[in-house]
Every structure is written in structure tokens, then in C-alpha cells.
Amino acid sequence: MWGFNLTYFTFLSFILGHFHTSALQDVTVDLFGAANYGTVAAFGDFNADKQTDIFIIREDSEVLIFLADSKAPYFKPKVNITRSVLPGDAVITSVVPGDYDGDSQMDVLLTTGRGPGGVEVFIFWGNNQTLDMSGWIRLNKTFTDQPLVMDFNGDMIPDVFGDITNSHDTEVCSLTKRTPQWQKALSPPVKMRFPHSNAFIDLNKDFAADLFLTTEGSMFETWLNKDGNFTKAGPTVKPPVQTVGQSSFVDFDGDGRQDHLLPACLDEACQRSAIYLAKPGSEEWVQVLSDFQWKGTVWSFVPGTLRSPLVLHFGDYNLDGFPDALVVLKNTSGSNRQAFLLENVPCNSPSCHSVGRMFHIHWDQSDLGAIQNAVIATFFDIYEDGILDMLVLSQAEGRHDLIIHALKNNFEADAYFVKVMVLSGLCSNDCPDNVKPFGVNQPGPYVMYTTVDSNGYLKNASAGQLSQSAHLSLQLPYTVLGLGRSANFLDHLFVGIPRQPGDSDIRKQEWTAIIPNSQLIVIPFPHDKPRSWSAKLYLTPSNSVLLTAIALIGVCVFILVIIGILHWQEKKADDREKRQEAHRFHFDAM
């Protein structure tokens, strides 16, 4: 019955007409008021109200947590971590929210220091939807670079991983009882590239997160998770380019596997740029974007700095099931820097024939073009409606802090999505002190769906949750997977979590017949019994469904009006006939 209704709605939407616009709307004032400055550093549901909050660094010396609110401005600074509580003149460089002690409350990890001389890590513990400012700890070892937050031992509590300063060791720190417990992470140890773009993501489609490392010597290493332990699978050489940016992983071509995307400069001055793609385990690098020319002007990537690395930020902008990207480009014949949307489209070039997809730059996006001196651009679901909006950070002359611009994505079409958030599963409905388990950013879960599109072809897509945490990766604590224009139920939705050492079983669960335009919050409790995992489903009606409902109501009102008119005409005819009968002469009465 549901399938019939969804098909019926789609048919009516098609009959009534297709409404489509791709314009952006500046909603900065509505979101932040006059507080739209600082560096957006991370996202997370700090107060467990199922609304994503924003972590912002200001003046390199304080972190403000802007909590989502129902009244304008919709994000208000409520929690503040100042440098005064940290030792010395520490420079805050990154923020990574997460539940580091396993109490199902969000903690906040900060890193200080920019160079390989030593990056210190501080952790502030969550306490009843706020932070304990007096009980923070500093890790007793420093890293050569910003660490990767990952679930190394599969206990669904984030660990801190990286190269140790003045050592040749790669170590991981666990803080389950708020006491740092260190152990050697890899054998043999690995020397990381600075800055690195390490990732904790499933690379062989077994739903257990693997470890991807960027190492010295322009190499990439993959350490596969086998029986809960990481085993080196072999190095991969970078493409023949001058400079590479940060590695990213997305299901670029919709085959259910994560692809390695790499922005690169082809010359030393970074006047020529390209984006390369490699399949996991493959030595072949394919160019999926090489044409950076528009109206006779050549644009290129901005060489990365520690404050704003060369990185692609991904999200399915148009909900077609293929991830798009945001990136900042510079005009090679001028000084302008601008954010651009890279749309994932079918390949029309011989260079990407083996992949079948490529990027197309939206040069004429006037709303993005109006933001001069852009530094960082990323996706963010501002209104929690499943449609990804944009945050763009720009540099203003004479100011140290960046200016934040919020652009609402007014994309409206008969396209659908599913939004999935996987929690830690350390508790379900019986959390200690009645804590709500929604405020945990969990790295490592893997999500994949399979369904049939409107043409009857098999369609799937996959994504990892919070696979990277260093150097402003700005990943969202949930995944939004586009379904295209198919309004059918999602046939299969698979969710997997990392394995513990010695565990050969795949910790994966499957749900069927998921309604489109819904948000699924998965609680994997207990971890080793996937059949007992629970999922909370929240529906987000799309505007096409709303228009369909309005159309149905309109049709019903129209039919009622017709019936009323006919009934009124019939009543008039009856009254006329009665009057004629009353005035008629009856001969039978004579």
C-alpha cells in the first residue's frame, strides 16, 4: 500500500509539473546575527537535542560552541573554552568532538601548536550538556602533527592516533577511564607526511573500517582490518604531479566502494591543477577534472597552508546519489579567490572513461562568486531537512578571524535522500544518569544502501562516518545519501561498525523497506549482536510531497465545489417543478 501511495504521489507531482531551482540564498544574519566570524572547526550535537551544533575557533585562543536554536539567530554561542584555562600562550589549531571516556556525553578535544615541533592535545570532559572547565586533562605525550581520532580497538570509544614527537613510534591513546593508556599502534612504525590526511574508512567493502595513511616519500599506505587487527596491504605511489593536497574518500561512481580523491598541482607555481581518482588497491590514477578554464581565464587550486589546507569537501548537493564537492580556486591572472561547486556528472572525456563520472565546475554560481577572498567552503545541513547547504569562510582585510557566510541550498526537485547517524551503542534506553546518547560523534561506522531506480536499474551508494578529523576536514557527524528521483522504498540499508581485536565476525546489520526522506539514527547495542541493534526513524517530508498534498486537497475541493453546484442546480429544478405543480389546474377535481 505504501509503495502504491509513493508511486501515486510521484505521478501526481509529474502531472502537476516539475519545480526546480538551484539558487543559493544568503542566510548568514538569520543563523549567526552579528557573530559570523571565526574559523568553523567541527560539527556535533553537543547538547544531545538531535540538532547539529557548530564549533568555532576565534583568534586562535578560544573555542565557542554555537548551539542550534529554534529562534533567530538560529545558532547562538553558549559554551566557551578560553585560552585562559590552558597553559601558556597555546594556539588552538583544531577541535574534535567525541565521547572519549565512554559515558555517552560529548567531550571536546583540542590541539595546540602548528609545527612538527610538537602538537599538544587537551580534552575537556562533558558534564550534563556542558563542559567541566576544571577537570580537563593534557595528554602526557605530544604528536608531530594533528592526530587522527579513530576507534582503534573496536570498543566504539574514540582513540587518539599519530606519530609521537622525538620518537620513531606510531602510538594510539585510549581514555576510557579518563586516564591516558598508550600502546604501539603499527608494526613496523610508519613515518607520516606533514601535514597528513590519514583516514579511518572501510576500503575493501567488508564494513570494518581500515586505516589509510599518508607517509613520507609521497606514498600512501593501506592497513586493512583483519580479525580486528591492522595488516599492511602495501604502498601506493602518488600520481606524477608536483604537489598533492589532502586525500579524501567518497563513493564517487556509486558502486558501493570508497574511491580515493586527490587534488593536485601539476607545476611548482600551481598554475595548472587536476583532481585524480584511484580505486582502492589500484595503481591507476584517473583524472576526473582537468579543465579549469572559463571565458579565457585559467583558475587553479590555492596551495595549502596549515590554516587552510588544499582539501575537497564533499556532499550530495543535488541528491542524485553521487557526491559533489566544494573547493576554493584562485584566478591565475589576478588575486581573486573564490569558492566553486564541483558537480559530479557523467564522464564526457576519454581521460575518465574507466570511471564513468567526472567533475563539472559551476562557474556561474553568482551567490558563491559574490564572496571574495574565500578560504574554506564546506557543506552543512542548516535546517536539518536533508538538503545540504553551504558555509563559506572568507578573509577580510585587516582582520585575523575569518568571516562566515551561510548559503541556503534552494534546490527543489523530485529527488529523495536518506540521512543516517550511527551512535556509539554503549547504551540504548538505559544510559547512566538518564543521558541521551545522541551527543556522540562516532568515527568508523560504514553505511551502504541498495535499491532500484525509476528505470529498474540497481542503484547503490556508500559512505563512511567521520573518517577524518585533522586539518579542518569538517566532516558531518552523519551521512546524507541521495536517492535520485526514485520515490520507492529503500530495498536494503546496511550499517557496519569496527571490529575488536581477535573478532573475525562482521558486525553489520541490515534494514529493509526504509521510507525515503527519512533520518535513521542507529544504536548498535549490544555491539556483538547486530540483530539486537535498534534504529529510530524520523520522517522529513519533501516539498514535492507537500505540493502533492496541496494538489490532492485542491482536487478534492474542486470536486466538492462541482458537487455543490450540481446539487444546488438540482435543488432549484426541484423547487421550480414544485411551483409549477402547485399552479397546475387539476381537472380530476371538477
C-alpha positions as CSV (number, residue, x, y, z in Angstrom):
1,M,0.0,0.0,0.0
2,W,2.8,2.4,0.9
3,G,4.6,1.7,-2.4
4,F,1.4,2.4,-4.3
5,N,0.9,5.7,-2.5
6,L,4.5,6.8,-3.1
7,T,4.2,6.0,-6.8
8,Y,0.9,7.8,-6.9
9,F,2.5,10.9,-5.3
10,T,5.3,10.8,-7.8
11,F,2.9,10.5,-10.7
12,L,0.8,13.5,-9.4
13,S,4.0,15.5,-9.0
14,F,5.0,14.8,-12.6
15,I,1.5,15.7,-13.8
16,L,1.4,19.0,-11.8
17,G,4.8,20.0,-13.1
18,H,8.4,19.9,-12.0
19,F,9.7,22.8,-9.9
20,H,13.4,23.2,-9.9
21,T,15.8,25.9,-8.9
22,S,19.4,25.7,-7.9
23,A,19.8,29.2,-6.5
24,L,21.5,29.9,-3.2
25,Q,20.2,32.3,-0.5
26,D,22.4,34.1,1.9
27,V,21.0,33.4,5.4
28,T,24.1,34.5,7.4
29,V,22.2,37.0,9.5
30,D,19.4,34.5,10.3
31,L,21.9,32.0,11.5
32,F,24.6,34.0,13.4
33,G,23.4,37.6,13.6
34,A,26.5,39.7,14.0
35,A,28.6,36.8,15.4
36,N,29.6,35.4,12.0
37,Y,33.3,35.4,12.4
38,G,35.9,32.8,13.4
39,T,37.1,29.5,11.9
40,V,34.5,26.8,11.7
41,A,36.4,23.8,13.1
42,A,33.9,21.0,13.7
43,F,30.3,19.9,13.9
44,G,28.5,17.8,16.5
45,D,25.3,17.5,18.6
46,F,26.8,18.9,21.8
47,N,23.6,19.0,23.9
48,A,22.0,15.8,22.5
49,D,18.9,17.5,21.1
50,K,19.3,15.9,17.7
51,Q,20.3,19.3,16.2
52,T,23.8,19.7,14.9
53,D,25.9,22.4,16.6
54,I,28.9,24.3,15.3
55,F,32.4,24.6,16.9
56,I,34.2,27.8,16.0
57,I,37.8,28.9,16.8
58,R,38.3,32.7,17.4
59,E,41.7,34.5,17.5
60,D,43.4,31.1,17.8
61,S,42.7,31.4,21.5
62,E,39.1,30.4,22.3
63,V,36.5,27.9,21.1
64,L,32.8,28.8,21.1
65,I,30.1,26.2,20.7
66,F,27.2,27.6,18.8
67,L,24.1,25.7,19.8
68,A,21.2,25.2,17.4
69,D,18.1,27.1,18.4
70,S,14.5,27.4,17.2
71,K,14.6,31.3,17.2
72,A,16.8,33.6,15.2
73,P,19.7,33.8,15.2
74,Y,19.4,30.0,14.9
75,F,23.0,29.4,16.2
76,K,23.9,31.1,19.5
77,P,27.3,30.9,21.3
78,K,26.5,29.1,24.6
79,V,29.7,27.3,25.6
80,N,33.1,28.9,25.6
81,I,36.6,27.5,26.1
82,T,39.2,30.3,26.5
83,R,42.9,30.1,26.4
84,S,43.0,31.3,30.0
85,V,42.2,27.8,31.1
86,L,45.1,26.4,29.0
87,P,48.8,26.7,30.0
88,G,50.9,29.3,28.4
89,D,50.1,31.1,25.2
90,A,48.7,28.0,23.5
91,V,47.5,28.5,19.9
92,I,44.3,26.4,19.3
93,T,44.6,24.7,15.9
94,S,41.8,22.1,15.8
95,V,38.7,20.8,17.5
96,V,37.4,17.2,17.5
97,P,34.2,16.5,19.5
98,G,33.6,12.9,20.7
99,D,32.8,10.7,23.6
100,Y,36.4,9.8,24.7
101,D,35.6,8.3,28.1
102,G,32.5,6.2,27.1
103,D,29.9,8.0,29.3
104,S,27.7,8.8,26.2
105,Q,28.3,12.5,26.7
106,M,30.2,14.7,24.3
107,D,33.7,15.7,25.2
108,V,35.8,18.2,23.3
109,L,39.4,17.5,22.2
110,L,41.6,20.5,21.3
111,T,45.0,20.6,19.7
112,T,47.6,23.4,20.1
113,G,50.7,24.0,18.1
114,R,51.1,24.2,14.4
115,G,54.5,22.7,13.5
116,P,56.3,19.4,13.7
117,G,57.9,20.5,16.9
118,G,55.0,19.2,18.9
119,V,51.2,19.2,18.9
120,E,49.7,19.0,22.3
121,V,46.3,17.5,23.0
122,F,43.8,18.7,25.6
123,I,40.4,17.1,26.4
124,F,37.5,18.7,28.2
125,W,35.0,16.3,29.7
126,G,31.3,16.6,29.0
127,N,29.1,17.1,32.1
128,N,25.3,17.3,31.7
129,Q,25.3,19.1,28.3
130,T,28.1,21.4,29.3
131,L,31.9,21.1,29.9
132,D,33.8,20.6,33.1
133,M,36.3,23.5,32.9
134,S,38.3,22.4,35.9
135,G,38.6,18.7,35.1
136,W,40.3,18.8,31.7
137,I,43.5,16.8,31.0
138,R,46.5,17.2,28.8
139,L,48.0,14.0,27.2
140,N,51.4,13.3,28.5
141,K,52.9,12.8,25.0
142,T,52.9,15.2,22.0
143,F,52.4,14.4,18.4
144,T,54.3,15.6,15.3
145,D,51.0,16.6,13.7
146,Q,47.3,16.8,14.5
147,P,46.2,13.3,15.4
148,L,43.6,11.1,13.8
149,V,40.7,10.3,16.0
150,M,39.6,6.7,15.3
151,D,38.3,3.6,17.1
152,F,41.5,1.6,17.1
153,N,40.3,-1.3,19.3
154,G,36.7,-1.5,18.2
155,D,35.1,-0.7,21.5
156,M,33.1,2.3,20.0
157,I,35.1,4.8,22.1
158,P,37.3,7.1,20.1
159,D,41.1,6.8,20.4
160,V,43.8,9.3,19.5
161,F,46.3,8.1,16.9
162,G,49.5,9.6,15.5
163,D,53.3,9.9,15.3
164,I,55.0,10.7,18.7
165,T,57.4,13.6,18.9
166,N,61.1,12.7,19.2
167,S,60.3,9.1,18.6
168,H,60.1,6.7,15.7
169,D,56.8,5.2,17.0
170,T,53.3,5.4,15.9
171,E,51.1,5.2,19.0
172,V,47.4,5.3,20.0
173,C,46.0,6.6,23.2
174,S,42.8,5.3,24.8
175,L,41.0,7.3,27.5
176,T,38.2,5.0,28.6
177,K,38.6,5.9,32.3
178,R,39.9,9.4,31.7
179,T,43.4,8.1,32.2
180,P,45.7,8.0,29.1
181,Q,46.6,4.4,28.1
182,W,49.3,4.3,25.4
183,Q,50.2,1.4,23.1
184,K,52.2,0.9,19.9
185,A,49.8,1.1,17.0
186,L,51.6,-0.3,14.0
187,S,54.4,-2.7,13.4
188,P,56.7,-1.7,11.7
189,P,56.1,2.0,12.6
190,V,55.2,4.5,9.9
191,K,56.6,8.0,9.3
192,M,53.7,10.3,8.5
193,R,53.8,13.1,6.0
194,F,53.3,16.6,7.3
195,P,50.6,17.7,7.1
196,H,48.9,14.2,6.8
197,S,45.5,13.3,5.6
198,N,45.1,9.9,7.3
199,A,41.7,8.3,7.3
200,F,39.7,5.6,9.2
201,I,37.5,4.2,6.5
202,D,36.4,0.8,5.0
203,L,38.4,0.3,1.8
204,N,37.6,-3.4,1.0
205,K,33.8,-3.3,1.4
206,D,33.7,-5.7,4.4
207,F,32.0,-3.0,6.7
208,A,35.0,-2.9,9.0
209,A,37.0,0.4,9.0
210,D,40.5,0.2,7.6
211,L,43.4,2.6,8.1
212,F,44.7,4.8,5.3
213,L,48.0,6.6,5.9
214,T,49.8,9.4,4.0
215,T,53.5,8.8,4.6
216,E,56.8,10.4,3.8
217,G,58.2,9.9,0.3
218,S,54.9,10.7,-1.4
219,M,53.4,7.3,-0.6
220,F,50.0,6.1,0.5
221,E,49.6,3.0,2.7
222,T,46.6,0.9,3.4
223,W,46.3,-1.1,6.6
224,L,43.3,-3.5,6.3
225,N,41.4,-4.5,9.4
226,K,41.6,-8.3,9.5
227,D,40.2,-10.0,12.6
228,G,40.2,-6.7,14.4
229,N,44.0,-6.1,13.7
230,F,45.5,-3.9,11.1
231,T,47.7,-5.6,8.5
232,K,49.7,-3.6,5.9
233,A,48.4,-4.2,2.4
234,G,51.1,-2.3,0.6
235,P,52.1,1.2,-0.5
236,T,50.6,3.2,-3.4
237,V,52.6,5.8,-5.2
238,K,51.1,9.2,-5.7
239,P,50.3,10.4,-9.3
240,P,53.2,12.1,-11.2
241,V,52.4,15.6,-10.0
242,Q,54.3,18.4,-8.3
243,T,52.2,19.0,-5.2
244,V,49.3,17.0,-3.7
245,G,46.6,18.2,-1.4
246,Q,44.6,16.3,1.2
247,S,43.3,12.8,0.3
248,S,39.5,12.2,0.6
249,F,37.3,9.2,0.3
250,V,33.8,9.0,-1.2
251,D,31.8,6.6,-3.3
252,F,32.4,8.7,-6.4
253,D,30.8,6.4,-9.1
254,G,28.1,4.8,-7.0
255,D,29.5,1.2,-7.0
256,G,29.4,0.8,-3.2
257,R,33.1,1.2,-2.7
258,Q,35.1,4.1,-1.5
259,D,37.3,5.9,-4.0
260,H,40.5,7.9,-3.3
261,L,40.2,11.5,-4.5
262,L,43.3,13.7,-4.6
263,P,43.6,17.4,-5.6
264,A,47.0,18.2,-7.1
265,C,49.1,20.9,-8.7
266,L,50.8,19.9,-11.9
267,D,53.5,22.6,-11.6
268,E,55.5,24.2,-8.9
269,A,53.6,27.5,-9.1
270,C,50.3,25.7,-9.0
271,Q,49.1,27.4,-12.3
272,R,47.8,24.1,-13.6
273,S,45.6,21.8,-11.5
274,A,43.8,18.5,-11.6
275,I,41.8,16.1,-9.5
276,Y,42.8,12.4,-9.5
277,L,40.9,9.3,-8.5
278,A,42.2,5.9,-7.7
279,K,40.3,2.7,-6.8
280,P,41.4,1.0,-3.6
281,G,44.2,-1.4,-4.3
282,S,44.8,0.1,-7.8
283,E,47.9,1.8,-9.1
284,E,45.9,3.6,-11.8
285,W,45.2,7.3,-11.3
286,V,42.4,8.7,-13.4
287,Q,41.8,12.5,-14.0
288,V,38.2,13.4,-13.1
289,L,38.8,17.1,-13.5
290,S,41.5,18.9,-15.5
291,D,39.7,21.8,-17.3
292,F,40.0,24.9,-15.1
293,Q,39.5,27.5,-17.9
294,W,36.5,29.8,-18.1
295,K,35.9,32.7,-20.5
296,G,39.6,32.8,-21.3
297,T,40.7,32.8,-17.7
298,V,42.6,30.0,-16.0
299,W,41.8,29.1,-12.4
300,S,43.7,26.7,-10.2
301,F,44.0,25.4,-6.7
302,V,45.3,27.5,-3.9
303,P,48.4,25.9,-2.4
304,G,47.6,24.6,1.0
305,T,48.7,26.2,4.3
306,L,48.4,24.8,7.8
307,R,45.5,27.2,8.4
308,S,43.7,26.4,5.2
309,P,44.9,23.1,3.6
310,L,44.2,22.2,0.0
311,V,41.2,19.9,0.5
312,L,37.9,18.9,-1.2
313,H,34.8,19.0,1.0
314,F,32.2,16.5,-0.2
315,G,28.4,16.3,-0.1
316,D,25.5,15.3,-2.4
317,Y,24.3,18.8,-3.3
318,N,21.5,17.7,-5.7
319,L,20.6,14.3,-4.1
320,D,21.3,12.3,-7.2
321,G,23.3,9.7,-5.4
322,F,26.7,10.9,-6.5
323,P,28.8,13.1,-4.2
324,D,29.7,16.7,-5.3
325,A,32.4,18.9,-3.9
326,L,33.2,22.4,-2.8
327,V,36.7,23.9,-3.3
328,V,38.4,27.2,-3.3
329,L,40.2,28.3,-6.6
330,K,42.4,31.3,-7.4
331,N,42.5,33.3,-10.6
332,T,45.9,32.7,-12.1
333,S,45.9,36.1,-13.8
334,G,44.6,38.0,-10.7
335,S,44.4,37.8,-7.0
336,N,40.8,36.7,-6.6
337,R,40.0,33.6,-4.6
338,Q,36.5,32.1,-4.9
339,A,34.6,29.0,-3.8
340,F,33.2,26.8,-6.5
341,L,30.8,23.9,-6.6
342,L,32.1,20.8,-8.5
343,E,29.1,18.7,-9.7
344,N,29.5,15.0,-10.2
345,V,28.3,14.3,-13.7
346,P,28.6,11.5,-16.3
347,C,32.0,11.4,-18.0
348,N,32.4,13.1,-21.4
349,S,36.1,12.8,-21.7
350,P,38.4,9.9,-22.6
351,S,40.5,10.5,-19.5
352,C,37.7,9.4,-17.2
353,H,36.2,6.7,-19.3
354,S,37.2,3.9,-16.9
355,V,35.4,5.6,-14.0
356,G,32.3,6.8,-15.9
357,R,32.0,10.0,-13.8
358,M,33.8,13.4,-13.7
359,F,33.5,16.8,-12.1
360,H,31.9,19.8,-13.8
361,I,32.7,23.3,-12.3
362,H,29.7,25.6,-11.8
363,W,31.4,28.8,-13.0
364,D,28.2,30.8,-13.0
365,Q,27.1,30.4,-9.3
366,S,26.7,34.1,-8.6
367,D,25.9,33.6,-4.9
368,L,29.3,31.9,-4.4
369,G,31.0,34.4,-6.7
370,A,29.8,37.3,-4.5
371,I,32.0,36.1,-1.7
372,Q,35.5,37.5,-2.3
373,N,38.8,36.1,-0.9
374,A,37.3,32.8,0.1
375,V,39.4,30.5,2.2
376,I,37.3,27.4,3.1
377,A,34.0,26.1,1.8
378,T,32.1,23.1,3.2
379,F,28.6,21.5,3.3
380,F,26.3,21.7,6.3
381,D,22.6,20.8,6.7
382,I,21.5,24.1,8.3
383,Y,17.8,23.3,8.7
384,E,18.1,19.6,9.3
385,D,15.9,18.9,6.2
386,G,18.3,16.5,4.4
387,I,19.3,19.1,1.8
388,L,23.0,20.2,2.2
389,D,23.6,23.9,2.4
390,M,27.0,25.7,2.4
391,L,29.3,27.5,4.8
392,V,32.0,29.7,3.2
393,L,34.8,31.3,5.1
394,S,36.5,34.4,3.7
395,Q,39.4,36.6,4.7
396,A,38.6,40.3,5.4
397,E,41.3,42.8,5.1
398,G,42.8,43.9,8.5
399,R,41.1,41.0,10.4
400,H,42.7,37.9,11.8
401,D,39.4,36.0,12.1
402,L,37.6,34.7,9.0
403,I,34.2,35.9,8.1
404,I,31.5,33.1,8.0
405,H,28.9,33.1,5.2
406,A,25.9,30.8,5.3
407,L,24.1,29.9,2.0
408,K,20.9,28.0,2.0
409,N,20.5,25.5,-0.8
410,N,17.2,26.2,-2.5
411,F,17.5,23.1,-4.7
412,E,14.0,21.7,-5.1
413,A,13.2,18.8,-7.2
414,D,11.6,15.4,-7.1
415,A,14.8,13.9,-5.5
416,Y,14.9,12.0,-2.3
417,F,17.5,11.1,0.4
418,V,18.2,9.0,3.5
419,K,20.1,10.5,6.4
420,V,21.9,8.1,8.7
421,M,23.6,8.7,12.0
422,V,25.3,5.8,13.8
423,L,25.8,6.3,17.6
424,S,28.3,4.6,19.9
425,G,25.8,2.0,21.1
426,L,27.4,2.0,24.6
427,C,23.9,2.2,25.9
428,S,20.4,2.2,24.5
429,N,17.5,3.4,26.6
430,D,19.2,2.9,30.0
431,C,22.1,5.3,29.8
432,P,23.7,6.3,33.2
433,D,22.2,9.5,34.7
434,N,19.4,9.4,32.1
435,V,21.9,10.7,29.5
436,K,20.6,10.9,25.9
437,P,23.1,9.1,23.7
438,F,22.7,11.4,20.7
439,G,25.6,13.7,21.5
440,V,28.5,11.5,20.4
441,N,30.5,11.9,17.3
442,Q,31.4,8.3,16.3
443,P,34.2,7.6,13.9
444,G,34.3,4.4,11.8
445,P,30.7,3.3,11.0
446,Y,30.1,2.5,7.4
447,V,26.7,2.8,5.6
448,M,25.6,1.5,2.2
449,Y,22.2,1.2,0.5
450,T,20.9,-0.8,-2.5
451,T,17.7,0.0,-4.3
452,V,16.1,0.1,-7.8
453,D,15.8,3.4,-9.6
454,S,12.8,4.6,-11.6
455,N,14.2,2.9,-14.7
456,G,14.5,-0.5,-13.0
457,Y,18.3,-0.4,-12.7
458,L,20.2,-1.4,-9.5
459,K,21.4,1.7,-7.6
460,N,23.7,1.8,-4.6
461,A,25.9,4.2,-2.7
462,S,28.1,4.1,0.4
463,A,29.7,6.5,2.9
464,G,31.9,6.3,6.0
465,Q,31.1,8.3,9.1
466,L,33.7,10.8,10.4
467,S,36.6,9.1,8.6
468,Q,39.0,12.1,9.0
469,S,39.5,14.6,11.8
470,A,42.7,16.6,11.2
471,H,43.4,19.8,9.3
472,L,39.8,21.1,9.0
473,S,38.3,18.0,7.4
474,L,34.9,19.4,8.6
475,Q,33.1,16.2,8.2
476,L,29.5,16.0,9.4
477,P,28.5,13.5,12.2
478,Y,26.0,11.9,9.9
479,T,25.8,10.8,6.2
480,V,23.3,12.1,3.7
481,L,22.9,9.7,0.8
482,G,20.9,10.9,-2.3
483,L,18.4,8.5,-3.8
484,G,17.7,10.5,-7.1
485,R,14.2,10.7,-8.3
486,S,13.1,7.3,-7.2
487,A,10.4,7.5,-4.6
488,N,10.4,3.8,-3.9
489,F,11.3,2.3,-0.6
490,L,15.0,1.7,0.1
491,D,15.4,-2.0,-0.6
492,H,18.4,-2.6,1.7
493,L,20.3,-0.4,4.1
494,F,23.5,-1.9,5.6
495,V,25.3,-0.4,8.6
496,G,28.6,-1.8,9.9
497,I,30.9,-0.9,12.8
498,P,34.6,-1.6,13.6
499,R,35.7,-5.0,14.9
500,Q,37.6,-5.7,18.1
501,P,41.0,-7.4,18.0
502,G,40.5,-11.2,17.5
503,D,36.9,-10.8,16.3
504,S,36.5,-12.4,12.9
505,D,32.8,-11.8,12.7
506,I,31.5,-8.9,10.7
507,R,29.5,-6.5,12.8
508,K,26.8,-5.5,10.3
509,Q,23.1,-5.2,10.3
510,E,20.6,-4.8,7.5
511,W,17.3,-2.9,7.4
512,T,14.7,-3.2,4.6
513,A,11.9,-1.0,3.2
514,I,13.3,2.3,4.5
515,I,11.0,5.2,3.6
516,P,12.7,7.9,1.5
517,N,13.3,11.4,3.0
518,S,13.8,9.9,6.5
519,Q,16.5,10.2,9.1
520,L,17.7,7.0,10.6
521,I,19.5,7.0,14.0
522,V,21.2,3.6,14.5
523,I,22.1,2.5,18.0
524,P,24.3,-0.6,17.7
525,F,23.6,-2.0,21.2
526,P,25.0,-4.5,22.1
527,H,27.9,-4.3,19.7
528,D,28.4,-8.0,19.2
529,K,24.7,-8.8,18.5
530,P,23.7,-6.9,15.3
531,R,20.2,-8.5,15.3
532,S,19.5,-6.6,18.5
533,W,20.5,-3.2,17.1
534,S,17.8,-0.6,17.0
535,A,17.0,2.2,14.6
536,K,14.9,5.3,15.2
537,L,13.2,6.6,12.1
538,Y,12.3,10.3,11.7
539,L,10.5,11.4,8.6
540,T,11.3,14.6,6.7
541,P,8.5,15.3,4.2
542,S,9.9,16.8,1.0
543,N,8.4,19.9,-0.7
544,S,7.3,17.7,-3.6
545,V,5.2,15.6,-1.2
546,L,3.8,18.9,0.3
547,L,2.9,20.2,-3.2
548,T,1.3,16.8,-4.0
549,A,-0.8,17.0,-0.8
550,I,-1.8,20.6,-1.7
551,A,-2.8,19.4,-5.1
552,L,-4.8,16.5,-3.7
553,I,-6.6,18.9,-1.4
554,G,-7.2,21.2,-4.3
555,V,-8.6,18.5,-6.4
556,C,-10.9,17.4,-3.5
557,V,-12.1,21.0,-3.0
558,F,-12.7,21.3,-6.8
559,I,-14.8,18.1,-6.8
560,L,-16.8,19.3,-3.8
561,V,-17.5,22.6,-5.5
562,I,-18.7,20.8,-8.6
563,I,-20.9,18.5,-6.5
564,G,-22.2,21.5,-4.6
565,I,-23.1,23.3,-7.8
566,L,-24.8,20.3,-9.3
567,H,-26.7,19.8,-6.0
568,W,-27.7,23.4,-6.0
569,Q,-28.9,23.3,-9.6
570,E,-30.9,20.1,-8.9
571,K,-32.5,21.7,-5.8
572,K,-33.5,24.7,-8.0
573,A,-35.0,22.4,-10.6
574,D,-37.0,20.6,-7.8
575,D,-38.3,23.9,-6.4
576,R,-39.3,25.1,-9.9
577,E,-41.1,21.8,-10.5
578,K,-43.0,22.1,-7.2
579,R,-44.1,25.6,-8.0
580,Q,-45.4,24.5,-11.4
581,E,-47.2,21.6,-9.8
582,A,-48.9,24.0,-7.3
583,H,-50.2,26.3,-10.1
584,R,-51.4,23.5,-12.4
585,F,-55.2,23.1,-12.8
586,H,-56.4,19.6,-11.8
587,F,-59.3,18.5,-14.0
588,D,-59.9,15.5,-11.8
589,A,-61.1,17.8,-9.1
590,M,-64.1,19.0,-11.2
